Amino acid sequence: MTRLREARVAKGLNQREASEASHTPQAIVSALERGVLKPWPKVAERLSKALGVPAEQLFPEDRERIVEKVRQ
């Protein structure tokens, strides 16, 4: 289970609710949870805010790329 999915489930949200809260298409949330896509920095930031978890914790394997892009 990905950290994104763990955070979503811990918050009590299904994928649709998480996608609405983060203004991210449900297909993208699903693909990120399955590891099919790498998160874009802005998507990681929106999901982070919606779930109340830092983006680098949601996507630890992409931490450097996400943190660097969000700072720019």
C-alpha positions in Angstrom: 0.0 0.0 0.0 1.4 3.4 -1.0 1.7 6.2 1.5 -0.8 8.2 -0.5 -3.4 5.4 -0.1 -2.5 5.0 3.6 -3.0 8.8 4.2 -6.3 8.8 2.2 -7.7 5.8 4.1 -6.5 7.3 7.5 -8.4 10.5 6.6 -11.5 8.4 5.9 -11.8 9.3 2.3 -12.4 7.3 -0.8 -10.6 8.1 -4.1 -13.4 10.2 -5.3 -13.5 12.3 -2.2 -9.7 12.7 -2.2 -9.8 13.8 -5.8 -12.5 16.3 -5.2 -10.7 17.7 -2.1 -7.5 18.1 -4.0 -9.0 19.2 -7.4 -7.2 16.2 -9.0 -8.9 13.8 -11.4 -9.8 10.5 -9.8 -7.9 8.6 -12.5 -4.7 10.5 -11.5 -5.2 9.6 -7.8 -5.8 6.0 -8.7 -2.7 5.9 -10.9 -0.5 7.5 -8.2 -1.8 5.0 -5.6 -1.0 2.1 -8.0 2.5 3.5 -8.7 1.7 3.9 -12.4 2.5 7.6 -12.4 5.0 9.8 -10.7 3.5 12.8 -9.0 3.7 16.2 -10.6 4.8 18.7 -8.0 1.6 20.7 -8.1 -0.5 17.6 -7.8 1.6 16.4 -4.9 1.1 19.8 -3.2 -2.7 19.7 -3.7 -2.9 16.1 -2.3 -0.7 17.1 0.6 -3.0 19.9 1.5 -6.2 17.9 1.1 -4.9 15.0 3.2 -2.9 17.1 5.8 0.3 15.2 5.2 3.5 16.7 3.8 4.1 15.9 0.1 7.5 14.4 0.8 5.9 11.9 3.2 3.2 11.0 0.6 5.8 10.4 -2.1 9.1 9.7 -0.3 10.7 8.1 -3.4 10.1 11.4 -5.3 10.9 13.7 -2.4 13.8 15.6 -4.0 12.0 16.3 -7.2 8.8 17.4 -5.5 10.4 19.6 -2.9 12.7 21.3 -5.4 9.8 22.1 -7.9 7.5 23.3 -5.2 10.2 25.7 -3.9 10.6 27.2 -7.4 
